Amino acid sequence: MTVTADVPTTSEARTPHQVWVRVRGLLLAVLVLLVAGVAFAAVRSDGRHGRLDPRSADPQGSRAVAELLKDRGVSVDVVTTLGEAAAATGHDTTLLVTGPDMLTAHQQRRLHTTAAGSAGRTVLIAPGEPSLGRLAPGVRPESRGPVTARPPHCALPAARAAGTTDMGGIHYAADEREAIACYPADGLASLLVLPGHAAGDTVLLGSPDILYNDRLDQQGNASLGLQLLGSHPHLVWYLPSLDDPSAAGGGTGTADRDDSGDDDAGTESDFIGLIPSGWLWATLQLALAAVLAAVWRGRRLGPLVTERLPVAIRASESTEGRARLYRKADARDRAASALRSATRNRISPLLGVSPRDTDSPAVLLPAVSARLGAPGGDFGTLLFGPAPADDAALVLLTEQLDALEREVRTS
């Protein structure tokens, strides 16, 4: 056995120090991500960066329209629970609900009862299938469309004064004949006004874009937003939250059904829509980082490196040790295969057989027969036969292979 000197020693087993050196970079990156996430959450935890939040100066916040309403003498009260919204609602109040679909069935029924008895205005932002049946009976969401500049095409004074505005999103159809449908697309309204008791009414906006800070100065968005929200001296800006105690008031699942037997599973199915978009992007980025880390850690190892042996081992000892391993594992098939392969490799050059045909019976056996002058010799069983049945047969196979090799060499 050949021993190679002056080759760096390598080992499959790594010491704790080596493991720490390899993983400390990854652990540091994870720590940085955690610290950055905590810091980001702490900065954003004041609730002033939310979508349609009247305190937010972000592009999709609504601070601009809230400030304009205050300049016109309209008081703006921000509430996050249904109890606060119900307590502040009255005949001189406009109730703006920024996320009707976030409310549970119990909350939606309570909100509808409160709004119907207040004789004020209720503005619902993009209500969908889960909430329309309870907050605006008789109205159906028929389709969705892009938010583009649209003319009003209706008799609503606020819409006629505002003119073309950025409308779209959900398009509604109403069964009530007195409903006012504005900014239509294919005959369906993206702004719908439903008359209510006394002077009260309900306004459905298919899209919140006219209230965003970055769109307020476009088209007639500011005019329409101010007229819809400033029709009463008080504006209650309701931002539904997941920690509202009233959310558990009516139960969930099969225990919370309305009189018609409709299940509230639709509301629960929109849970994904309640997750802030930032968390969804963060989850996607973490998943991508995990895949990249798996690819990095799962890369193939480099080429094999010959290790410098501590002592020189004679070939006979190595052969004897392997034989003992074969015997201990009862691997006569492996041993016989190794013996036959070695014999074929040694006699092939003597027979003029190329190395690529050494394991081909169709080429090697005719060459052996021609060399030994025994056309009918049963060399196939000897060189390519099955595994021996016992140790005695294995010893006999070894003797026969040695005899065959001697005959080939001497013939």
C-alpha positions, -999 to +999 in steps of 0.1 A: +000+000+000+014+034-010+018+060+017+018+097+007+039+120+028+036+158+035-001+160+028-022+181+052-042+159+077-080+161+073-108+146+093-146+142+090-151+149+127-150+185+136-140+199+169-164+223+188-141+252+179-143+243+142-181+241+144-183+275+161-161+291+135-184+278+107-217+288+123-208+320+140-214+341+109-249+326+104-257+331+140-245+367+138-267+373+108-298+358+126-291+380+156-288+411+134-322+402+118-338+397+152-325+430+166-335+449+134-370+433+136-375+443+172-363+478+165-385+481+135-415+469+155-408+493+183-406+522+159-438+512+142-457+503+173-471+538+178-499+530+153-493+561+132-482+544+101-512+523+093-533+523+061-561+548+062-549+560+096-558+597+100-526+602+120-503+587+094-483+608+069-474+576+049-485+575+012-514+553+021-522+571+053-550+597+056-536+625+076-540+650+048-578+646+046-582+646+084-563+679+087-584+694+059-616+683+078-603+699+110-596+731+092-633+731+081-644+728+117-651+690+117-639+672+148-621+639+140-621+612+167-600+581+161-614+549+178-602+513+176-630+494+193-666+489+185-677+501+220-660+535+214-675+538+179-710+530+192-707+555+220-695+583+197-722+578+170-751+602+168-774+621+145-747+648+139-719+622+133-703+606+103-690+571+112-662+560+089-654+522+090-621+516+073-622+477+075-657+463+076-645+429+066-623+427+096-653+427+119-668+395+132-705+387+125-714+398+160-696+431+156-712+437+121-747+431+134-741+454+164-726+481+141-755+479+118-780+483+146-761+513+160-758+530+127-794+525+118-806+541+150-782+570+149-797+589+120-762+599+110-740+589+080-721+557+079-692+553+053-680+518+046-646+514+029-645+485+003-670+462+021-670+427+006-690+396+007-683+388+044-699+421+056-724+434+031-751+410+040-752+424+076-741+460+071-759+468+039-786+443+032-797+441-004-763+451-018-741+426-037-705+429-048-706+419-084-671+425-097-637+442-092-620+467-114-590+490-116-589+523-098-589+550-126-602+584-132-640+581-137-668+607-141-697+605-116-727+599-140-751+603-111-772+630-094-754+629-060-745+666-053-711+657-037-701+636-067-713+662-093-693+689-074-662+668-073-664+657-109-639+631-121-622+612-093-601+581-088-627+554-083-629+516-089-622+486-067-653+467-058-684+473-080-718+470-063-754+463-074-783+473-051-819+460-050-832+492-035-845+516-061-837+547-042-800+539-040-778+564-058-751+547-079-721+568-089-689+563-109-702+532-127-684+506-148-704+483-169-735+494-151-721+487-116-714+515-091-681+519-073-698+545-050-732+537-037-754+558-014-782+540+005-809+562+021-817+553+057-840+564+085-846+602+089-816+620+076-792+591+079-776+572+050-749+546+043-721+553+017-702+524+002-669+532-014-654+504-036-619+517-031-602+538-004-578+556-029-595+590-027-585+592+010-549+583+006-523+611+012-506+605-022-539+607-042-557+634-024-544+662-047-554+643-079-586+647-098-615+656-076-605+633-048-601+659-021-635+675-029-653+641-028-636+630+004-643+662+022-680+662+012-685+626+021-668+628+055-676+664+063-714+663+060-717+664+098-698+683+124-683+652+140-664+624+123-657+591+141-628+574+123-631+537+132-600+516+127-610+480+136-584+461+156-579+425+163-576+430+200-611+446+203-629+429+233-662+429+214-647+405+188-653+376+212-688+388+223-707+367+198-685+336+196-670+320+165-676+290+143-708+271+145-719+289+177-721+322+158-748+320+131-773+345+120-810+338+117-808+326+081-783+299+092-753+315+074-720+305+089-693+330+098-666+308+083-662+334+055-651+360+080-625+336+095-613+326+060-601+362+055-576+359+083-547+361+058-560+394+046-557+408+081-520+402+083-501+434+075-483+433+042-449+440+059-451+407+078-460+388+046-429+402+029-408+395+060-420+358+059-411+356+022-377+370+028-370+346+057-381+317+036-358+328+008-329+332+033-336+297+046-334+282+011-302+300+004-287+289+037-298+253+029-281+255-006-250+270+010-248+244+037-257+216+014-230+222-011-209+193-022-176+186-004-144+191-022-122+164-037-110+136-015-077+143+002-052+115+008-044+114+045-010+107+059-012+074+078+005+073+112+021+040+104+029+020+072+006-010+067+017-039+046-006-049+018-010-084+031-023-071+064-047-048+047-060-077+026-063-099+057-082-073+075-106-068+047-111-105+044-120-107+081-145-079+076-161-098+048-162-130+069-177-111+099-204-097+076-210-130+059-204-111+026-194-140+004-209-123-026-187-092-021-156-114-016-163-135-047-170-104-068-137-089-057-118-121-065-134-125-099-129-088-108-092-090-098-086-121-119-103-106-150-083-075-147-050-095-145-057-119-174-073-094-198-039-079-209-025-114-214-054-122-237-053-090-257-086-078-243-090-040-238-097-027-203-132-016-213-141-051-223-128-068-191-162-072-176-179-082-209-185-120-210-191-119-248-155-106-254-135-121-225-148-157-225-140-164-262-105-150-257-100-174-227-112-204-246-090-196-276-060-191-254-064-223-235-076-243-265-108-254-247-138-242-267-163-260-245-147-249-212-171-236-185-152-204-179-184-183-176-194-198-143-159-194-130-154-157-140-190-144-140-210-170-119-232-166-089-220-161-053-207-192-034-232-209-011-207-213+018-172-207+029-159-240+014-173-230-020-156-196-017-122-213-009-127-236-039-135-206-061-103-189-050-082-220-059-099-224-093-093-187-102-056-191-093-054-222-114-070-204-144-047-174-141-016-198-140-028-216-171-033-183-190+001-171-181+019-204-190-001-212-222 
